[in-house]
Amino acid sequence: GAVVSQHPSRVICKSGTSVKIECRSLDFQATTMFWYRQFPKQSLMLMATSNEGSKATYEQGVEKDKFLINHASLTLSTLTVTSAHPEDSSFYICSARSYIDGYTFGSGTRLTVV
Amino acid sequence: AQSVTQPDIHITVSEGASLELRCNYSYGATPYLFWYVQSPGQGLQLLLKYFSGDTLVQGIKGFEAEFKRSQSSFNLRKPSVHWSDAAEYFCAVGATGTASKLTFGTGTRLQVTL
């Protein structure tokens, strides 16, 4: 089946710094990837839809300048949390659409901002 | 707009007992429906999906789900639960098209007693 690799799995950063999270489709091309945020014991909230070669589409209420998304190739999308603050601490999960499995998810990134 | 309701936040069953997790959706056309399972600190694993055809869908780990259009439901079932099934379960609905986003329910936490 389709595989999505997400790195890093855990990251701790200082407040005010930026963190980049990578999402790769390993055995298929993904023109569209999705970035979700999940708070403890809560559901996944879609942050943005990442489109290869074009600007991402952000959900209402998501700050475009804080959560920068780049989808430079058919197999890689990145989410950069800029000027991170403790309230950005969360579990971030990416997903890619494949014709085999529908939506395949990465293993997630636990971001802790201190 | 599409939406998903999982009315049960937390369910406890005994190992070996049967399980049914409820999911109701709202979508204007024929939906794509999914069930995912998430272990703590992990990404989402696809259990099964419904795109079209037979309304009873078989998935991995002995799970099945039945699409009932008249009830707008897609309940997940398993005849005999194992202790390793303890996890968070999410129902999701999506539309056709590779750029279509998934909308998740709030999740049901399954606890299995020995």
Interface residues (C-beta under 8 A of the other chain):
Chain A: Q6 T31 T32 F34 K41 Q42 S43 L44 L46 T49 N51 F91 I93 S95 R97 D101 G102 Y103 T104 F105 G106 S107 G108 R110
Chain B: Y32 F34 Y36 G41 Q42 G43 L44 Q45 L46 K49 F51 F90 A92 G94 T98 A99 S100 K101 L102 T103 F104 G105 T106 G107 R109
